[in-house]
Amino acid sequence: MSRKTTLNRTVKFMLVLFGIWPGMSCGLICRLFWIVTLIFVEYCHYLYFVSHIYTAEFLDMVDCMCSFMAYAKVIMRIILFWMNQQNIIVSILSMMSNDWDDCAKSDVALRETKYKAKISDRLINSIFMLHAMAACAYGSGTILNNVEVTNRTEELPYIDKLDIPFDVNTQLMYRSILFAEFFVMTSICWLAGVTNVLLLSLTLHAAGQMDILRNWFTQLVPRAKQIKHESTVIILKRIVQKHQKIIDFSECIESLYTRIAFLIFTSNMTMICSLGFVIVTAIGSPNAVEQIVRSLLFYTITNLEAFIFCFAGEYLSNKSKLVGIAAYNTPWYALAPSDSRVMLIIILRSQKKLTLTAGKMVDLSLESFANIMKASGSYLSVLLAMQ
């Protein structure tokens, strides 16, 4: 079996590019490059904010704040991934590889794991393309504009609201800065999308293992009637070990993403509100179409990011509940008393559902996503009233 992971090449390429994938010799160089690049971009945002705080329109300042927060969020995210590279990420990849090895021994388990991997591939490719479209829509208008650098009377427009800390006096220099900015922005969009869908991929893998476990429950009692008691004990031992592996895998996902989820939970609320303000305010303005096209996909992927985290938490919790229901629905009363007590322990453990949290404070669920949208709508109303 050639494939031993639910993650496809797109995820691995992006994680290698940003120095996150374990065991890469170029990891340090990639980290230094992105740290210097992102800090420089944030510094240019800061210069724009300081120099235009009293002169720029409120809409431009909100736009600057949105892009500043987007880059800051990615910086914090990759730093958290770097911090967890040698322990949590290695553990997750190792457990995933072991699960694929175990599934090779059973056609049903292998089919279920491959099915979840195919869903993961489709999600990764779709979100990867969506983020690429968002980057193109956000930056193409500025790149295609014909701006004369030598005979200018106004500030040079950049894709983001930036102030470059050196003089740009040639057309070649200006175009080079635009393309470099577009490359960085596209790469950051891809990283944000891939790390978001990585959570879904890991959750899908855990869910696939839970479906395999539920299938084992349906086969336990019929097989127990046909085989000796010692073999039933072995099967129950496999079930308990499998259940514990799933719990350990889910706890690794929680440890990797809980601080990132808290970052998303707090920042996206502000960004959704701000981007909504930019879109609503742009209606009726002379450049309304350009501004809406520029911000609409950015607004979409920001909402999608919050939804992915909350949906992953809801999906994992629901799947963990189904394990307990499957164990309860098994005719455990037909087993030997010592075996049925083992089933009772599994049922009791399943009642403590697996969850993903934002900073160990808020469970990620669809209810949490609804709360984010409600809070963002409230803040948007305040901004529109202040306008």
N, C-alpha and C positions, 0 to 999 in steps of 0.2 A: 504494500500500500504506500503510494508515494506521498500522499498528503497526511500530515500529522498535526495540523492546527486548523482552527476555525478562521484564523486571520489570513487574508490574501496578500498578494504581493504589493498592492497599493499601500496598505497599512504599513507593511515592513519598510517600503521605500521611504515613506514620509517620516517614520520613526528613526530610520538611519540618517536621513537628511538633517534632522534636528538633534542628533546625538542621543536619542532616547533608547534605541534598541541595544540590548546588552551585548557585550563582547565585541564591539566594533572598534577597530584600531584608529579610525578617523573621528571617533566620538569627541575627543577634546577639541580638535580643530573646529568641528561643526559648532560646538557649544560657544567657543570664543567668537566665531564669526557672527552668530545670531545674537549673542549678548551685546556685542559692540554695535551691530546694526540696529537692533531694537532700542537700545538706549539713545542712539543718535536720533532716531525717528521721534522718540518721546521728547527729547530735548528741543527738536524743531517745533513740535506742538507747543511746548512750554513757551518758546520765544514768540510764537504767534499770539498766544493767549495774553502774554504780558504786554506786547507792543500794540495790541488791538483792543484791549479791554475797555477803553473809553471811546474808541472811534468806530469799531466794527458794529454791524447790525447784530441784534440779539440772535437772529437765526444762524448767522455765521458762527457765533460763539457756541451755540448749542451743537452745531455740526462738528466743530473742532473738539468739543468735549466728548462726543460720541466716538469719533475715531481715536482719540486719546485713550478712552476707556477700553476700546476694543484691543488696542495694542498692549495696554497694561495688563489686561486679562490674559492675553496669550503669554506674556512674559511670566506671570505668576504660574500659569499652567505648566509651561515647560520646565520651570524651576522645580515645581512639585514632582513632575515626572522624573527629573534628574535625581532628586533626592531619594526616590523610591526605586531607582533602576536596579540596584544590586540585591535588593531583598524581595520586595513585593512583585515587581515585574518578572524577575527570574522565577519566582515561585509560581506565578500564574502560568507562564509559558511551560514550565515543567509539568504542572498538574494537567494542563490541557493536552500535552503530548502523551502523558500516561493514560488519559482517558481515551485518546484515539487508539493507543495500543491495546487497551482492554476491549474496545469496541470491535477490533479486528477479529475477535474470537466469536462474535455473534453477528449473524446477518441482520437481525432486527435492530440491534444496537448500532451497527455500522450504518444502516439505512437512515435511522433517526438522526445520527450525528451529521451525516452528509447533507441531509435535508436542511438542518439548521445552518450548516456552513454555506449552502447555496443561498438561503435567505440573507445571511450576513453579507455575502458577496454582492447581491443586488442592492442592498441598503448602502453599502460602502460606495459602490460605483455611482449610485443615484445622488447621494449627498455630495460626493466628490465633484460631480458635474454641476450640481446646483451652486456650490460655493464658487466654482470657476465662473459660472454665469454671473453671479453676484459681483465678483471682482471685475469682470469685463464691463458690466453695466455701470458700476461705480466709477471706473477710470477711463472708459473709452471716450467719453465726451471731451474730457480735458486733453487727452492725447491727440484727438483728431482736430482740435481747434488750431487754426493757423495764427500763431502768436509771433509777432516781430519782437525780438529781444533787443535789437539795437535802437529801434525807434519807438520805444514804449513810453507811455505817459502814466500808466498805472502799474500796480504790482503784478508780477508774473503769477499766473494761476497754476497751482499744483493740484494733484489728485486729492490729497488731504489738505486741510488748512495748516500750512507750514510756513515758517520763516527760515530760509537757509542761511546759516551763519557765515556765508562768504558771498562775494560778488559773482553773480551769474551774468556774464556779458557777451556770450556768444551763443548762436543758435545750437551748435553741436553740444555745448555744455548743458543747455537747458533741456534738449531732447534726451540726453544721456541720463539726466536726473529724473525725468519723467519715466523713462523705461526702467530705471533702477527702482524707482518708487513702485511702479506697477508690478515688477517682479517680486519685491518684498511683500506687497499687499496680497498678491495672489498666493504666494507661499504660505503666508500667515492664515489666509482664508482656508487653504487646503488643510493645514495642520489643525485648525480649530474644528473643521468638519470631520477629519479622520479621528481625532481624539474623542469627539462626541460619539461617533458611530462605533468606535472601539468599545465604548461602554455597552452599546446595544449588542455587539458581537459577543462579548463576554457573558452578558446576560442570557443571550440565546443559547450559548453553549451550556451554561448552567441549567437552563430550562430543558434542553435536550437530555441532559443526564438525569433530570428528575422524571422526564417521560419514560426513560429506560427503566428507572427504578419502579415506577408505577406498573410497567409491564411485568416486571419480576413478581410483583404482588399478585397479579392475576394468575400467574403460573405456579405460585407456591403451593397451595392446597391440593390441586390435582396431582402435582408431582409428589407431594408428601404421602399421598395414598398409594403411590406406586413404588416408592423407594423406602429404604430403611430409615429409621429415626436418625442415625448418625449423619446420613446425607442431608436430611432436613436441617440439622444443626449447621452443617456447612453452608447451605443456601442462606439460612438466616444470618449467619456470620457475614456472608458476602453482602447481603442487603444492608446490614448495620454499617459495614465498612464503606459501602457506596454512599450511604446517606451522610456519613461523617465527612467523606471527601467533598461532597457537594456543599456542605456547611462551611468547610474550610475554604473552598474556592470562593464562595459568596462573601465570606469575611475578608478575603484578599481584595476582592472588587471594592468592597466597602472601604477598606483601608486606603486603597489607591485613589478613590474618587470622592471621599467624604469632604475633604477640604476644597477640592475643585468644585464640587457641587455647591458648597457654601458660597464660594466666589461667584459662581453663576447665579445663584439664588439672589444675591444682593445686587450685583452689577447689572444683570439683565433687566431687573425691574426698572432701574433708572434709564437704561438704554432704550427699552421698548417705549417708555414714556417720551423720551427725547426725540427718537426717530419718528414716532407718531406726530409729535409737535412739528417737526420739520416738514413732513408730508402734508399735514393739514394746513400749515401756514403757507406752503408753496402754492396751494390752489388759488387761482386768480392772479398770480404774479406773472410778469412778462415771460420768465423762463420756467413756467410751471411744469411743462412736460419734461424738460431736462432734469429738473430737481426731483420730480417724482420718480422718474426712471432710475435716477442715481441712487435714491434712498429706499425704494420699495423692496428690492431683493435683499438689501442689507437688513431692513426691518423684518423680512420674512425669515431669514436664517437666524436672526436673533430670537425670534419667537420659537423657531424650530429647535434651537439649542435647548431652551428651557423645557420644551415639550419632551425632547428625547430623554433628558435626565429624569423627569417626572414619570414618563411612561415606563422607563426601564425599572424604576423602583416599584411601580404598580404591578408590572408583569412578573417580576421576581417574587413579590409577596403572594400574588395569586397562585403562581405555580407551586410555591412551598406549601400553601394550604391544601392543594390537590394531593400532595404526597400523604398527608395525614388522612384525607378522605379515602384515598385508595387503600391505605392500610386498614382503616376501619371497615371498609366494604369487603375486605377479604374475609372469608369464613374462618377466622382465626379460632373460633370455638371448636372447629373440627380437628385442630392440632392437639398435640400432647400438651398438658398443663404447663410444662417448663417452656415449651416453644411459644405458647400463647402469651406468656408473661413477657417474652422478648418483644412480641408485637405490641403489647401495651406500652412498653417503653418507647418504641418508635412513634406511636400515636401521640404520647405525651410530649415528646420532643418536637413533633411537627406542629403542635399547637403554638409554639413560639416561632412565629413566621419570620422568614428571612427578609430583611429590609435594607434599603439604601437610604442614607441620611445625608443631610446638608450640615456638615460640621457637628455631627452627633446630636443635633438639636431638633431638626425637623425631618420627619419621614418624607421621602420623595414619593409623591403619588399624584394622580390626576387632580385631586382636591388641592394639592399644593400649587399645581399649575394654574388652576382657576383663581387661587388667591393672588398669584403673581399678576395675572391679567387684571384682576379687580383693582389691585393697588396701583398698577401702571395707569389704568384708566382714570383713577382718582387724581394722580399726580398730573396727568395730561390736562385735566380740567383746570387745575390750579395754574399751570403754565399758560393756557389759553386765556384765563382771566387776567393774568399779569401782563399779557401782551399789550 
